[in-house]
Amino acid sequence: VSTQSTGTEELLSAKKRFLKLAHKIVEAEVAEGLTANDADFDQQFKFGAVEVVYRWSRGEQFSEIMNYTDVDEGTIVRCITRLDEVLRCIKDVARIVGDVDFGAKMDRASQSIKRDIVFAASLYVQ
Protein backbone atom coordinates (compact mmCIF):
# COMPACT_ATOMS: atom_id res chain seq x y z
CA VAL A 1 0.00 0.00 0.00
CA SER A 2 1.49 3.30 -0.97
CA THR A 3 0.47 6.84 -0.15
CA GLN A 4 1.25 10.24 -1.54
CA SER A 5 1.77 11.87 1.86
CA THR A 6 4.65 11.21 4.24
CA GLY A 7 2.56 11.51 7.43
CA THR A 8 2.67 13.64 10.52
CA GLU A 9 5.46 13.81 13.08
CA GLU A 10 3.20 12.04 15.58
CA LEU A 11 2.70 9.10 13.22
CA LEU A 12 6.39 8.94 12.35
CA SER A 13 7.23 8.88 16.05
CA ALA A 14 4.74 6.06 16.63
CA LYS A 15 6.28 4.11 13.74
CA LYS A 16 9.76 4.48 15.26
CA ARG A 17 8.50 3.29 18.66
CA PHE A 18 6.77 0.32 17.02
CA LEU A 19 9.89 -0.70 15.10
CA LYS A 20 12.05 -0.32 18.21
CA LEU A 21 9.75 -2.64 20.17
CA ALA A 22 9.54 -5.08 17.25
CA HIS A 23 13.35 -5.19 17.09
CA LYS A 24 13.48 -6.08 20.79
CA ILE A 25 11.08 -8.94 20.14
CA VAL A 26 13.07 -10.30 17.21
CA GLU A 27 16.30 -10.00 19.20
CA ALA A 28 14.73 -12.13 21.93
CA GLU A 29 13.55 -14.63 19.30
CA VAL A 30 17.06 -14.87 17.82
CA ALA A 31 18.57 -15.28 21.29
CA GLU A 32 16.19 -18.17 22.00
CA GLY A 33 16.75 -19.79 18.61
CA LEU A 34 13.19 -19.16 17.42
CA THR A 35 14.27 -17.04 14.47
CA ALA A 36 17.39 -17.50 12.37
CA ASN A 37 18.12 -13.78 11.93
CA ASP A 38 16.56 -10.38 11.55
CA ALA A 39 17.77 -9.57 8.03
CA ASP A 40 15.30 -7.39 6.13
CA PHE A 41 13.24 -7.21 9.31
CA ASP A 42 11.86 -3.72 8.67
CA GLN A 43 10.71 -4.68 5.18
CA GLN A 44 7.98 -7.00 6.46
CA PHE A 45 5.96 -4.13 7.94
CA LYS A 46 3.77 -2.00 5.70
CA PHE A 47 2.86 1.47 6.98
CA GLY A 48 1.34 2.90 3.80
CA ALA A 49 -2.23 3.17 5.07
CA VAL A 50 -1.42 4.50 8.55
CA GLU A 51 -2.05 8.17 7.82
CA VAL A 52 -5.29 7.47 5.96
CA VAL A 53 -6.67 5.27 8.75
CA TYR A 54 -5.50 7.75 11.38
CA ARG A 55 -7.34 10.57 9.62
CA TRP A 56 -10.44 8.36 9.40
CA SER A 57 -10.25 7.68 13.14
CA ARG A 58 -10.06 11.43 13.77
CA GLY A 59 -13.41 11.95 12.02
CA GLU A 60 -12.46 13.00 8.50
CA GLN A 61 -14.85 12.07 5.72
CA PHE A 62 -13.98 9.12 3.47
CA SER A 63 -13.75 11.36 0.40
CA GLU A 64 -11.24 13.55 2.27
CA ILE A 65 -8.97 10.73 3.42
CA MET A 66 -8.82 9.32 -0.10
CA ASN A 67 -6.95 12.48 -1.12
CA TYR A 68 -3.96 11.18 0.88
CA THR A 69 -3.55 7.90 -0.96
CA ASP A 70 -3.50 6.37 -4.41
CA VAL A 71 -4.83 3.06 -3.08
CA ASP A 72 -8.25 1.81 -4.17
CA GLU A 73 -11.19 2.62 -1.89
CA GLY A 74 -11.97 -1.05 -1.35
CA THR A 75 -8.47 -1.72 -0.07
CA ILE A 76 -8.77 1.11 2.44
CA VAL A 77 -12.19 -0.14 3.59
CA ARG A 78 -10.80 -3.64 4.05
CA CYS A 79 -7.78 -2.26 5.93
CA ILE A 80 -10.05 -0.38 8.35
CA THR A 81 -12.36 -3.36 8.89
CA ARG A 82 -9.37 -5.65 9.51
CA LEU A 83 -8.02 -3.14 12.01
CA ASP A 84 -11.36 -3.29 13.83
CA GLU A 85 -11.08 -7.08 13.97
CA VAL A 86 -7.58 -6.83 15.45
CA LEU A 87 -8.66 -4.22 17.99
CA ARG A 88 -11.52 -6.45 19.13
CA CYS A 89 -9.15 -9.41 19.53
CA ILE A 90 -6.69 -7.33 21.54
CA LYS A 91 -9.57 -6.06 23.69
CA ASP A 92 -10.57 -9.66 24.40
CA VAL A 93 -6.99 -10.57 25.37
CA ALA A 94 -6.79 -7.53 27.64
CA ARG A 95 -10.00 -8.67 29.35
CA ILE A 96 -8.62 -12.19 29.80
CA VAL A 97 -5.38 -10.98 31.39
CA GLY A 98 -7.26 -8.48 33.54
CA ASP A 99 -6.05 -5.22 31.97
CA VAL A 100 -9.34 -3.34 31.99
CA ASP A 101 -7.78 0.03 31.08
CA PHE A 102 -6.02 -1.35 28.01
CA GLY A 103 -9.20 -3.13 26.93
CA ALA A 104 -11.12 0.13 27.24
CA LYS A 105 -8.48 1.88 25.14
CA MET A 106 -8.86 -0.74 22.39
CA ASP A 107 -12.63 -0.35 22.58
CA ARG A 108 -12.34 3.44 22.14
CA ALA A 109 -10.01 2.93 19.18
CA SER A 110 -12.50 0.51 17.63
CA GLN A 111 -15.36 2.95 18.11
CA SER A 112 -13.37 5.75 16.49
CA ILE A 113 -13.13 3.86 13.19
CA LYS A 114 -16.52 2.17 13.21
CA ARG A 115 -18.69 4.62 11.30
CA ASP A 116 -20.24 5.71 8.04
CA ILE A 117 -19.64 4.01 4.73
CA VAL A 118 -16.76 1.83 5.90
CA PHE A 119 -19.08 -0.21 8.12
CA ALA A 120 -22.23 -0.02 6.02
CA ALA A 121 -23.76 -3.45 5.36
CA SER A 122 -22.60 -4.76 2.00
CA LEU A 123 -22.59 -8.06 0.19
CA TYR A 124 -18.99 -7.36 -0.84
CA VAL A 125 -17.71 -7.03 2.73
CA GLN A 126 -19.73 -9.84 4.31
Backbone torsions as a table, in degrees:
resi	resn	phi	psi	omega
1	VAL	NA	127.2	179.1
2	SER	-118.7	155.8	177.5
3	THR	-132.3	162.4	178.9
4	GLN	-86.7	-24.0	-175.8
5	SER	-98.9	152.0	-178.9
6	THR	-89.5	-14.0	177.8
7	GLY	97.8	168.5	-178.9
8	THR	-86.8	165.7	177.5
9	GLU	-61.1	-38.5	179.7
10	GLU	-61.2	-43.1	179.7
11	LEU	-69.6	-38.9	178.0
12	LEU	-65.0	-37.8	176.7
13	SER	-64.7	-42.4	178.2
14	ALA	-63.3	-39.1	178.7
15	LYS	-62.9	-43.1	179.2
16	LYS	-62.9	-42.6	178.9
17	ARG	-64.0	-41.1	178.7
18	PHE	-60.7	-49.6	-178.3
19	LEU	-64.1	-36.0	177.5
20	LYS	-63.4	-45.2	178.5
21	LEU	-65.8	-42.1	179.0
22	ALA	-62.4	-37.7	176.9
23	HIS	-64.1	-39.3	177.0
24	LYS	-61.5	-40.2	179.6
25	ILE	-64.7	-46.3	-178.5
26	VAL	-68.4	-33.0	175.7
27	GLU	-62.6	-41.2	177.5
28	ALA	-65.9	-38.6	177.7
29	GLU	-63.7	-42.5	178.8
30	VAL	-64.5	-43.4	-179.8
31	ALA	-61.7	-31.8	-179.8
32	GLU	-92.6	0.7	178.8
33	GLY	77.2	17.6	179.9
34	LEU	-85.1	-24.1	179.4
35	THR	-131.6	139.8	-178.0
36	ALA	-68.0	-46.8	179.3
37	ASN	-162.1	178.1	-179.3
38	ASP	-116.3	28.5	177.3
39	ALA	-62.5	138.1	-179.3
40	ASP	56.7	28.4	-177.2
41	PHE	-58.4	-48.2	-176.7
42	ASP	-63.8	-23.8	-175.7
43	GLN	-71.1	-18.6	-177.4
44	GLN	-77.2	-16.7	-178.9
45	PHE	-96.2	135.7	-179.1
46	LYS	-115.5	118.9	-176.4
47	PHE	-111.1	11.4	-173.5
48	GLY	-59.8	-31.7	-176.2
49	ALA	-97.4	2.9	-174.2
50	VAL	-59.5	-49.7	-176.9
51	GLU	-63.8	-40.8	-179.3
52	VAL	-62.8	-46.7	-179.7
53	VAL	-67.6	-38.5	177.2
54	TYR	-60.0	-46.4	179.3
55	ARG	-62.8	-38.3	176.8
56	TRP	-61.4	-44.2	-178.6
57	SER	-66.5	-22.8	179.2
58	ARG	-88.1	2.8	173.0
59	GLY	100.5	4.8	178.4
60	GLU	-69.3	152.3	178.4
61	GLN	-71.9	153.8	-178.0
62	PHE	-59.7	-42.3	-179.9
63	SER	-62.3	-31.5	178.8
64	GLU	-73.0	-44.0	-177.2
65	ILE	-67.6	-26.7	-179.5
66	MET	-69.5	-13.3	174.9
67	ASN	-72.5	-12.8	-177.1
68	TYR	-100.7	8.1	-178.0
69	THR	-149.1	158.1	173.5
70	ASP	-108.8	12.1	-179.5
71	VAL	-82.6	146.7	178.7
72	ASP	-59.9	148.4	-179.5
73	GLU	-57.2	-41.4	-178.9
74	GLY	-62.2	-35.5	178.1
75	THR	-67.3	-40.4	178.3
76	ILE	-66.5	-43.0	177.8
77	VAL	-59.4	-45.6	-179.7
78	ARG	-64.8	-38.7	177.8
79	CYS	-60.6	-44.7	-178.9
80	ILE	-68.5	-40.4	179.8
81	THR	-68.8	-35.8	176.4
82	ARG	-66.4	-39.0	176.7
83	LEU	-60.2	-41.1	178.3
84	ASP	-61.6	-40.5	177.4
85	GLU	-61.0	-44.0	179.5
86	VAL	-64.3	-44.4	179.5
87	LEU	-60.2	-40.0	178.5
88	ARG	-66.1	-39.3	177.9
89	CYS	-64.9	-43.7	178.7
90	ILE	-64.1	-39.3	177.2
91	LYS	-59.7	-42.4	178.9
92	ASP	-63.9	-41.7	178.1
93	VAL	-64.3	-42.2	178.7
94	ALA	-60.2	-39.7	178.1
95	ARG	-64.4	-42.9	-178.5
96	ILE	-63.2	-41.8	-178.6
97	VAL	-85.0	-2.8	174.9
98	GLY	87.7	16.1	178.7
99	ASP	-94.9	82.4	-175.4
100	VAL	-62.7	-40.9	-178.1
101	ASP	-63.4	-43.7	-180.0
102	PHE	-66.6	-40.0	176.5
103	GLY	-60.3	-40.6	178.1
104	ALA	-65.5	-37.2	178.0
105	LYS	-64.1	-42.3	178.2
106	MET	-65.7	-36.1	177.8
107	ASP	-65.4	-42.7	177.6
108	ARG	-63.4	-40.6	178.5
109	ALA	-63.0	-42.9	178.7
110	SER	-61.1	-44.3	-179.2
111	GLN	-65.9	-29.3	-178.5
112	SER	-71.6	-21.4	179.6
113	ILE	-104.8	-10.7	-174.1
114	LYS	-90.3	85.0	-178.5
115	ARG	-161.8	164.9	170.9
116	ASP	52.1	-144.3	-170.5
117	ILE	-64.1	-28.9	-176.9
118	VAL	-62.8	-34.0	-178.1
119	PHE	-111.6	18.8	174.9
120	ALA	-70.2	142.1	179.7
121	ALA	-60.7	134.6	-179.0
122	SER	-153.3	142.7	175.9
123	LEU	-66.0	-27.6	-177.3
124	TYR	-74.7	-27.6	-176.4
125	VAL	-92.3	-28.7	-174.9
126	GLN	-63.4	NA	NA
